[in-house]
Amino acid sequence: MAIVFPQSFYEAVASSTFNDARAIVVLAEDGNADQSDARALRTVLRLTGVKEGLKGHIVVELSDLDNEVLVKLVGGDLVETVVAHDVIGRLMIQCARQPGLAQIWEDILGFENCEFYIKRWPQLHGMQFEDILISFPDAIPCGIKVASCGGKIILNPEDSYVLQEDDEILVIAEDDDSYSPAALPTVKEASFTHIARPARMQQKILLCGWRRDIDDMIVVLDAFLAPGSELWMFNDVPENEREKKLIDGGLDFSRLENIQLVNREGNAVIRRQLESLPLHSFDSILILADESVEDSAIQADSRSLATLLLIRDIQSKRLPMVNQVRRGSFSQGSWIGEMQQASDESVIISEILDPRTKNLLCTSKISDYVLSNELVSMALAMVAEDQQINDVLEELFAEEGNELQIRQADLYLSEGEEMSFYEVLLRARQRREIVIGYRAANAERAVINLPAKIERR
């Protein structure tokens, strides 16, 4: 049983009901971020007062990354935090760099498809990780919870790592009881092939809007992008005030190595001001839920929607006239058809707070992807289900360490080559990677943890 409650109910925490809960989820409230996080802190303080009787852990949704340290200081090992604003910001950056990644994150964070599970399998003790990789017909091992390191989870370990007693295996599977190890299959040894790591290319990114954690987003972008990349910032914060706001937020300009900041002042919902930007030249455009209206989800979404429609319309008017095959249910001559044509030229990731707005945009297909608080809700539910998963998510969201990536298939197999999934999996190990699925050409969704892994295709 998991108990979920808004922070305004924190006075009721003394109730004995909380002692029996497997997890307690404290949700952020709408409105001012610092006030919401202050209420979360009071809730955690009250809960830790009865921690001797608590059987489960506490998952706290925070609104501002700067408040995370204090909540963890008070809650200790009992508390796991999910900073909603930070999660969405990092996912926006990852998905802008790799279109299609958001759908994979939705599948993994949701409970309808495959997700992370951790379990101990005594029959596999003494096996190397390279053999463990092909021991689960219905799951994909991707890490080890190392008992000798205090239960630290190591993602993507060395092939030579030998599973020790009390170690546990992290997998991606459909359900907790849907997988188990089988006899080691006979897999044709993956022939050596030179898998060159694709060079990072310079990119030109546009940020529309101003978030209170925009300084953190700049640091993450600097880590991800190639040297010589440009980050254009278009918002209505006066240019002469931006540097001070960023420094006050913790940004050290001297540590930016890969990106050059380009400042443009303007209102992202005024067409003539957007037209002053070279919108056709950006590799990715990120539309942020602006700080000035973030307290109101509907108002923030309306602003983001207006910015998206204006950008797509301006882009479509600047494209050369071409004959295009009908896409989806909209003809090329319609206004949506023109905007869909523009979406082939650049990636736009929109931050949407209300799921109803997200459904509207996904139907029209004029935004490459919409990231909303739905993903944060999924992450909270997953961490409530298993506290240890938070460490996995934190590494995958971070700019350092392992991350989810979408690669071209020709890095792993040649045209016409017939291989089983297990063979592809072993070939990817030459570059210390773990393949978790594939997406067929022209398919909208990826297949994660495919069945019949031994079957050659």
N, C-alpha and C positions, 0 to 999 in steps of 0.2 A: 504494500500500500504506500502511495506517495500522497502527501498532503500539500496542496497548492493554495496559497493565500496572498492577497495583496497586503502591503506593509501596514495599511491603516488598521489591520486587525491584530497588531502585535501585542496589544494588551491581553489578548486571550491565550498567549503562548504558554502560560502556566498550566493550561489544561493537560491532564494526563494523556489525552488523545495523542499528543505529539510523541510521547515516549515509545509508542508501538509502531510509529511510521518507519518504513524502510528508507524513505527520503522525504525531506521537507524542501519545497521550492518557494523561494521568496521572489515575487515578481516586482519589477519596477513599475512605478506609477507615472501616468502622463503628467507633463508639466516640467518644471525646472529640474534639471539634472542633479544639481547639488542637493536640493531638498529631497528628491527621491532617494538618492544614495544615503543621505543622513537618516532617513526613515529605515532604510535597509540596515544600517549600522546599529540602530536601536533594537531592531528585531533580532539581529544576531547576538547582541549583548544579552537580551532577555533569554534567548534560546540556550546560550552557553551557561546561563545560570542554572539550567536544569539538565546539563549535558550528562551528568552521571546516569540519568535514566534514559537518555536517548539511545535507541538502537541503530538509527540510520544516520545519514549525513545530510548536510544542508547545502542546497544549491541556490546561490544568490545572483539574480540578474541586476547588474549595475549599469548606470547610464554614462559614467565618465571614468576613463582609465586611471585618472589621477587619484581616484578614491579607492582603488582596488587594494593598495598596500595596507590601508588602515583596516579595512574589513577582514583581510587575511590575518593581520596582526591580532585582531580580537578573536577571530574564529579558530585560528590554528588549523590543524589537520582535519578538523570537523567540517570545514567550509570549502566548497568549490565555487569559484566565481566565473560568471560569463558576462563580459562587458559588451553589451549589445552594439553600441556605436562602433567599437573597435572591430568586432567580428564582421559587421557589414562593410566597414571601410576596407578591411584586408581582402574580403571576398570580392569586392568591387574591383580592386586592383588585379587580383589573380584572374578574374573572369574577363577583364578588359584585355589582358595579354593573351588569353586563350579562350576564344569564343567556344561555347559548348560546355565549359567546365562547370557552370552553375547547375546545369541539369544533373551532372554527376554528383555534385555536392548535395543536391536535393534528394537524390536516390539514397545516398549513404546516410544522410542525417535523418531521413524519414524512416518510418517503421513498416512501410508497405513493400519495400524492396530489400536490398542487401545493406547490412550495417555491420559495425564492429562488435566482436565478442571476444572475451578472454576466458580461457579454460585450461585446466591442467590435464594432460594426457600421459599417465605413467608409462604406458606401453611404448612411448616414443623417447623415453630417457636414453641418452647415449647416442642418439642419432644426430647427424650434422644438419644444419639448417637447409643445405641444398637438397637433402633428401626429404626433409619435412615439407618443403615447398610443393612436392608432387605426391604427398601422402593423403591429401584430402580431395576426394572426387567432387565434393559439394561446397568447398570453401577455398579461399585463397589466403594462406598464411602471409602475414606482412610484418610480424614483429615478435619479440620475446619479452615477457615480463621476468626479469632476472632476479631470482630469489636472493642470490649472494650480494646483490647491490641494493638491498632494501626494497625490492619490488619495483625497481626502475624499469620502465618500458623502453626497449631499444627497437626503434623502427628500422626495417631493412638492415638486419645484422649481416656480418660476414658469413659467407657460405660455410666456412670451417667451424663456425660456432657449434659446440656440442651441447645439446639440451641436458641440463643438470636436474637432479631431483628437486622437486618443488618449483621448478620453472613452469611458467604458463605460456601458452601460445595465443597471440593476437591474430584473429582472422577476420576476413570479410565474408559473411554468410547470410543466408536468407532469414534464418531464425536460430535461436540458441540450441534447439534440439534437431536442427535440420542437417547437421553434419557430424562426421566422426572420421577418424583415420582408417584407411584401408591398407591392404597389402601393397607394398611398394611396386608400382607398375614398371613394366619394361619400356623405357623411353629411349628412342634413338638419340645417341649423343649429339648434342647440338654442335654442328661444325663451326669452327671459328670463322667469324666474319668481322671485318673491321667496321665497327659502329662508331662513326665520328660524332662527337657532340656538336650539335648545330651551334654556330657562332651567334652570339647575341647581336641583333641589329639595332642601330639607333632608331629611336621612336620619338614621335611627336604626340604628346598627350594634352588634352584640354580638360581642365576641371572647371565646371560651371557651378557657382555657388560657393558658400563659405561654411565649413563645419567647425565646431569648436575644437575638434581634434585634427584639424587639417595639417598641423605641424607634424603629427605622427604619420599621416598619410604620405607626406613629402619624404620622410625618412625611409618608409617602406618602398616607395617608388624608386628612390635613389639606389636602394639595394638591388632591386629587381631589374632596372633598365641598364642598357649598355652605355658606356661612356659616350658623351656627345649628344645624348638625348635632350629634348626640350620639354619642359612642363609649363604650359600656358595656364594662367590663373585668371579667370574672368568672373568678376563679382562686383558688388557695389560697395565694398569696403574701400575707402580712399587709399590710393597707392602709397601716400606718404605715411599712412598709419599701419600698413601691413607688416613691414619689417618688425616694428615694435611688438605687434600682436603675436607674430610668429616666435620671436625671441622670448617673450613672456610665457608662451606656451611650451618652451623648452627646446626650440630648434636652434642648432648650432650651424650657421651657414658655412663655416669653415670646414665642416665635416662632410659636406655634399661633394661627392666625387664624380658622379655620372650624369647629373642633370643640370641644366641651366634654367633658371626661373625666368619666365617672361610674364610680366604683369600687364593686365588690361582691365581698366575700370569700366563698368557698365552694368546695366540691368538685363538679366538673362531672359526676361519676358517681354522685352521691347525689341521688335524686329529690326529696326534700323541700326540698333547698337550691335546686335548679333551679326548683321550683315558686314560689319567692319572687320570681322574675323575671317581668316582663310579657312573656312570650315571644311573645304574639300581636301585640305592637306593633312589633316590629323589622322593618325593611325587609330586612335581610340578617343572617345569623348565620354567623360564621366559626369553625369548630372546628379549633384548632391542635394539632399534635403536641406535647404538653407537654414542656417542657424537662426535667422530672424523669425522664422515661422515654424520651427520644429516642435513647438509646444502644441500645435494643432495639426494632426495627421492629415485631415482633409485639405487644409490650406497649403501645407507643404506639398502634398500630392498634386494639387491643382497647379501649383507653380512649376513643379517638375514636369507635369504633363504638357503645360504650355510651352516650356523651353524645348522639350523633345519635339513637339509638333512643328515649332518654328524652325528648329535646326534642320529637320528632315525636309521641310518644304524649301528652305533656302538651298540645301544641297541638291534637291531634285531639279530646281530651276537652273542650277549651274551645270548640270550634266548635259552632255551632248545628246541630241535626240536619237534614240535607237529603237529598233523593233524588238520587243521583248515578249517572250512566250508568257501566256497568262500564268500568274503565280498565285497559288491558293484559290480563293473564291473571288478575288478582286482583279478586274481587268487593268491592263497597263494604263489605260486612259483615265481611270478614276484617280482621285486625289490620293487614296490609300495605295493604289498601284504605283503611282509615281514615288511615294515615300518608301515603299518596299524596294523599288529599284535603287533608290539612294542608299538603302541599308546594305546593299551589296558592296558599296564603296568604302564604308568605314564602320567601325564598331561603336555602338552607343550602349552604355550600361546605365540604367536609371535606378536611383534609390527611391523606393516607394514604401511608405509606412503602412498603408491600409491594403490588405489582401484583395479587397474588391477592386481597387484601382489596378492592381497587378493583373487580375483576370481580364480586365478590359483591354489592357495593353498587349497581353499575350495573344489575345484573339486577333488583334489587328496586325501583329508581326512587324510593327514599324520600329520596335526597339529590339536589339539583339538579345538582351535579357534584362529582366527586372528583378532586383534584389530587395526583398522586404523583410519585415520583422518575423515573417513565417519561418525563415531559416534560423533565426535566434531561438524561436520557440522549439524548433526541432532539436537544436543543440542542447537546450535546457532539459528537454525530455530525455535525451540520450545520456546526459551526465547524471540525471536523477536515477536512471535505470542502472548505471554503473559508474561510480565515482572515478574510476581509473581512466575512463575514456577522455576525461578533460585534458590529461597530459598529452594524449595522442592528438586531439584537436588543436591544442595550443602549438604543438610543433608543426603541424600541417598548415596552420594559418600564418606561422612566423616567416620572416624573410630569410632565416637561416635554417639549415637542416633539411629534412625531407619535405617534399610537397607533391601534390597531385599535378600531373602534367599530361597534356595530349600531344602525342608524337605521330609523325607520318609513319605509315606501316612499312614503307620501303627501308626504314632503318633496321628492320628486323627480319624481313624476308623479301625475296626477289619476285618479280612478276611471274605468275604461273607456278611458283613453288608450292608444293603441298606439304603442310606441316600440321601437327597436332598443337593444341594450345600449350600443352606441357613443353613441347619443343621450343615454341616461341618464348615461353617463360624462362627456360634455361638459357636460351640465346641472349635474352635481355640481361641475364646475370653477368655477362661479359662487361657490362657497363654499370654493374651494381644497381640494377633497377628491378622492380617487380611489376609485371604486367597484370592489371586487374580486370581488363576487358577490352572491348573494341567497339568501334562505330563504323558501320558499313557506309560506303559512298552514298551520298544523298539522303542518308537516314537522319532523322531529327534527334533520335535518342541513342545513347550508347547501351551496350549490353555488358553488364557487370557480372562477374562470376558465372560465366557461361557453363551450361551443362556439357556432358560428354567431352571432357578435357583431353581424353586419350584419342579421340577420333580425329583422323587426318582430314584436312579441308583444303 
